[in-house]
Amino acid sequence: MRSDSGARVLFNGVVENAAEIAARLKLASTVDAATLYGAAVDCWGIDADRHVVGRYCAILAWPDRLRLSRSPWDSPPLHYAQFDGMAVAASVPRVLIAAGLPEKLDRTKLADNLFFNLLDRERGWFEGARRVPHGCIVELDRAGASTSDFYDLAGLPEVRFRHDHEYVDAARELLQEAVAKALKQTDRPAIQLSGGLDSSILADEVLRQMPPERSLPSYTFVPLADHSIGARPGMYNSDRELVEAFAAAHPRLVPSFLDNRDRPFDSRWTDMFLAMGGAPNYLVNFFPYQAMWEEARHRGCDSMLTGEFGNQTISNNGRTSYVEFLLSGRWHELYLALANRPDDQRTLLHRFVSLSLVRLLPLRARLALRRRRHSRAATFNEAMSMMPVAATNDAWERAIETGAIAQEEYFSSKRAALAFEYRWRDCDGGDLEQAFEQIYGMPQIDVYCYRPLVEFCAGVPTTQFMRGGVGRWLARRLAEGRLPEAQRTNPRSADHNVEWQLRLGRQRENLRETIARIADQPDLADLFDTERMTALIDAWDEGDPREPEVRLTREAGLMRAIATGRFIEFVRKSNR
């Protein structure tokens, strides 16, 4: 359709406050999303996206310019390129290639991916390809491209009530609102369900709002029954027992448990590479999800509900309290927060120094201190990188610049954590969601990404998430009357894919063959240390698979390098 200003409007997604926007613009309540969005831009210009709430991306095309935009927090991807006198924009990179952009991989993007740095929100996987960051507008004309950030993350207001119960009441109302908005988009939803708080609270609310004669299929992945790996301190290996207890209290829930016994780790990678036009390193974590989507589609479901952003919203664990309580003089609360850590075997003094004092140091000082105290790599980036050490200098500096240095630590403030999560949410996440949607023909709806709910939780004080040494305090109160008490009060967390050594070990020869093919390509020598990768395969059964160094290098680092290498192969084969 065309807007009143003459722009052709292409809109992908949903406007969740459509009735409000239509009323303000004096349009019919039944107007379609593209017409509504075009009218909003005509009326409010750059401010339009501040008023429109939803999950969307949009292209407005005039004869001499393009306006590209994506909603904040959760939105479909949007890629663009300018070449040969053209400007091309699309939701998938393969359209840019089809339009004539050379299919040449961006080596900086590949190196950053191998160094666990996905925080460059604009660099694409191919030279000349760019991405629209969420919460931004990109305008293209003959002079080039300009990007403006319409979403003021730092300006989100603080939320303060007089009484604790008011936070729970407000969270409950927003959860109800978010679920109601989600259910308007689907008739036969399925849900991804764990034994934790966020997805279970979501499932309970969905069941409350669904018609009483309808059931809700849920999908939970579980470890192989024949593994013999014990749980790590403060963790459990399988969600089955907790989900079964939750299902017993919710008779309309129809649970399915999937162990992916016969599914290889690289299940449908070729389809994912094609759908995404990239291979973000965390793709290796998602092989269990393929079975969920397949089962839901086979059952006749038309959407997949998730609570992925629950840990960043209602189920925030309050771990920034270790510094915030120190700086605000909440000494007793700080003591309780440090003392009640079921997964921490250190002395209380050691916890105080590591979790409260050290976090106040600048990043480079923290890294230097960590290197003095530990023989292993100081960062997850180093532990997981399969690049030759000599080739990581530039990647290291880019990771520091973008804030992508990953350590076993928490942020020193809730605002710092929020800023990171906002950028991390944009790390090819929209492409991954869209890939599942393309392959299985139904949308994913992360209910906790409902913008008013996200912004409410962003403004809530940390004391509502950590109280009396109890983390996720807001979620635990919200879960009263919804979850079995054993689940609601459970302080442990799930250790998913605990049997990775057994599962992946069955495909060692597959891994070895991939490494050999990478080694046969001399131009990749600066990206892959294939000798180290082969040595890890040779020593596969050595070491405790629960040890961080063993797991980081093999399950995480090696498998991420394999995925990147396979993506390079995929692109080069398509060129031939």
Stockholm file with secondary structure:
# STOCKHOLM 1.0

chainA/1-576         MRSDSGARVLFNGVVENAAEIAARLKLASTVDAATLYGAAVDCWGIDADRHVVGRYCAILAWPDRLRLSRSPWDSPPLHYAQFDGMAVAASVPRVLIAAGLPEKLDRTKLADNLFFNLLDRERGWFEGARRVPHGCIVELDRAGASTSDFYDLAGLPEVRFRHDHEYVDAARELLQEAVAKALKQTDRPAIQLSGGLDSSILADEVLRQMPPERSLPSYTFVPLADHSIGARPGMYNSDRELVEAFAAAHPRLVPSFLDNRDRPFDSRWTDMFLAMGGAPNYLVNFFPYQAMWEEARHRGCDSMLTGEFGNQTISNNGRTSYVEFLLSGRWHELYLALANRPDDQRTLLHRFVSLSLVRLLPLRARLALRRRRHSRAATFNEAMSMMPVAATNDAWERAIETGAIAQEEYFSSKRAALAFEYRWRDCDGGDLEQAFEQIYGMPQIDVYCYRPLVEFCAGVPTTQFMRGGVGRWLARRLAEGRLPEAQRTNPRSADHNVEWQLRLGRQRENLRETIARIADQPDLADLFDTERMTALIDAWDEGDPREPEVRLTREAGLMRAIATGRFIEFVRKSNR
#=GR chainA/1-576 SS CBCTTSCEEEEEEEETTHHHHHHHTTCCTTCCHHHHHHHHHHHHGGGHHHHCCEEEEEEEEETTEEEEEECSSSCCCCEEEEETTEEEEESSHHHHHHTTCCCCBCHHHHHHHHTTCCCCSSBCSBTTCEECCTTEEEEEETTEEEEEECCCSTTCCCCCCSSHHHHHHHHHHHHHHHHHHHHTTCSSEEEECCSSSHHHHHHHHHHHHSCTTCCEEEEEECCCTTCCCCCCTTEESCSHHHHHHHHHHCTTEEEEEECCTTCCTTTTHHHHHHHHSSCCGGGGGGHHHHHHHHHHHHHTCCEEEECGGGGGTTTCCCTTHHHHHHHTTCHHHHHHHHHCCTTCCSCHHHHHIIIIIGGGSCHHHHHHHHHHHCSSCSSHHHHHCCSCGGGCHHHHHHHHHHTCCCCSCCCSSHHHHHHHHHHHTTSSHHHHHHHHHHHHTSCEEEGGGCHHHHHHHHHSCGGGTEETTEESHHHHHHTTTTSCHHHHTCCCEECTTTTHHHHHHTTHHHHHHHHHHHHTCGGGTTTCCHHHHHHHHHTTTCSCTTSHHHHIIIIIIIHHHHHHHHHHHHHHHHHC
#=GC SS_cons         CBCTTSCEEEEEEEETTHHHHHHHTTCCTTCCHHHHHHHHHHHHGGGHHHHCCEEEEEEEEETTEEEEEECSSSCCCCEEEEETTEEEEESSHHHHHHTTCCCCBCHHHHHHHHTTCCCCSSBCSBTTCEECCTTEEEEEETTEEEEEECCCSTTCCCCCCSSHHHHHHHHHHHHHHHHHHHHTTCSSEEEECCSSSHHHHHHHHHHHHSCTTCCEEEEEECCCTTCCCCCCTTEESCSHHHHHHHHHHCTTEEEEEECCTTCCTTTTHHHHHHHHSSCCGGGGGGHHHHHHHHHHHHHTCCEEEECGGGGGTTTCCCTTHHHHHHHTTCHHHHHHHHHCCTTCCSCHHHHHIIIIIGGGSCHHHHHHHHHHHCSSCSSHHHHHCCSCGGGCHHHHHHHHHHTCCCCSCCCSSHHHHHHHHHHHTTSSHHHHHHHHHHHHTSCEEEGGGCHHHHHHHHHSCGGGTEETTEESHHHHHHTTTTSCHHHHTCCCEECTTTTHHHHHHTTHHHHHHHHHHHHTCGGGTTTCCHHHHHHHHHTTTCSCTTSHHHHIIIIIIIHHHHHHHHHHHHHHHHHC
//
